[in-house]
Amino acid sequence: MENLTNQEIKVASLFAQGLNYKEVSQITFTERTTISKQVQSIYDKTQIKRSLTSLMMWFAKSPYAGLENNCLG
C-alpha cells in the first residue's frame, strides 16, 4: 500500500467523521473536484471499494487513524 499524503489523511478523516463532499470542501478550502480526485487517489492507494462507507470503515482501522490532527496545518 502506498502512503497517503497529509491532505489525503485529512480528507479521509473528515469523511470518516461522516461529513459530505461539500462540508469537506469547505473545511479544507479545496474545490469539490479536487476532493474527488483526492478520494480517487485514496481508493487507488488503499485498494478499497469505491464507496465512502468503505473508506470510513477502512480509515477507522488504518494506521492513519489518530494522525489527522498532525495534518490540520
C-alpha positions, -999 to +999 in steps of 0.1 A: +000+000+000+013+034-009+015+061+018-012+087+019-003+124+017-012+146+047-041+161+026-054+126+018-053+117+055-071+149+064-098+142+037-102+105+047-105+116+084-132+141+076-152+116+056-147+091+084-164+116+107-195+114+084-190+147+066-201+150+029-182+164-001-195+199+004-185+200+040-151+186+034-145+211+006-155+240+029-133+228+058-103+222+037-108+253+015-105+230-015-126+227-046-150+198-047-134+184-079-100+184-061-116+165-031-130+140-056-095+135-071-080+130-036-107+104-028-099+086-060-063+086-051-071+072-016-091+044-032-063+036-056-036+036-029-056+016-004-074-007-029-107-004-011-141-004-028-152+028-043-176+039-016-174+064+012-187+038+036-158+015+028-135+045+032-149+053+066-145+017+078-110+014+064-099+047+080-111+037+114-089+006+113-060+021+094-026+032+108-036+067+098-064+069+124-054+094+150-029+111+128-053+136+113-045+162+139-010+163+127-023+171+092-045+200+101-018+226+093 
